[in-house]
Amino acid sequence: SRPRSLCFPQGFLYTAPVREQGNIYKPNNKMMADELSEKAVHDIDFEDVIAEPEGTHSFDGIWKASFTTFTVTKYWFYRLLSAIFGIPMALIWGIYFAILSFLHIWAVVPCIRSYLIEIQCISRVYSICIHTFCDPLFEAIGKVFSSIRATVRKEI
């Protein structure tokens, strides 16, 4: 969004590390870029907050002054809050997502995979028991009931 000359002093170029998905600033992956654009936060405009209905309008000078006041105040307070809280919040969220990733990679996924391996063993034992004890019983019951014939007669 900013021109490159504003981001970096002349003569110094910084290239972000490139991964399969692209770098953290500009993803190469189309699907990832679409996800980021769908989740983008939309800026609030003056007209979204202060809207005069049709037929009711203030003086043009008042409208322009209030528009300018709103826009400049929003712009500078955002910069001020970003300057004060941006780095601490980035640190907090970085730590949070690092812990979340660590737990997911080193605890959650191994536990789930271990569970699936063990449940597969139990499922095989269960299947052998069912086929050993239940199949002959149900087959015998099926043969007994297969010889039964039913006919329906309508008597007048």
BELQUIVEN-V498407 format. One line per field, one symbol per residue. ss: DSSP state (a for helix, b for strand, c for the rest). phi: phi as a letter, one per 40 degrees, with the letter a starting at -180 (. if undefined). psi: psi as a letter, one per 30 degrees, with the letter a starting at -180 (. if undefined). A space follows every 50 residues. Layout:
# BELQUIVEN-V498407
ss=???
phi=???
psi=???
This chain:
# BELQUIVEN-V498407
ss=cccaaaaccccccccccccccbccccbccaaaaaaaaacccccccaaaac cccccccccaaaaaaaaaaaaaaaaaaaaaaaaaaaaaaaaaaaaaaaaa aaaaaaaaaaaaaaaaaaaaaaaaaaaaaaaaaaaaaaaaaaaaaacccc cccccc
phi=.ccdcccbcdgbbbbccbbdchcccacccccccccccccccccccdcccb bccdgbbccdcccccccccdccccccccccccccbccccccccccdcccc cdccccbcccccccdcccccccccccccccccccdcccccccccccccbb bbbbbb
psi=ekkeffeklkfkkkkkkkaefllfejkekeeeeeeeeegkkkkkleffej kklkfjklkeeeeeeeeeeeeeeeeeeeeeeeeefeeeeeeeeeeefeee eeeeefeeeeeeeeeeeefeeeeeeeeeeeeeeeeeeeeeeeeefffkkk kkkjk.
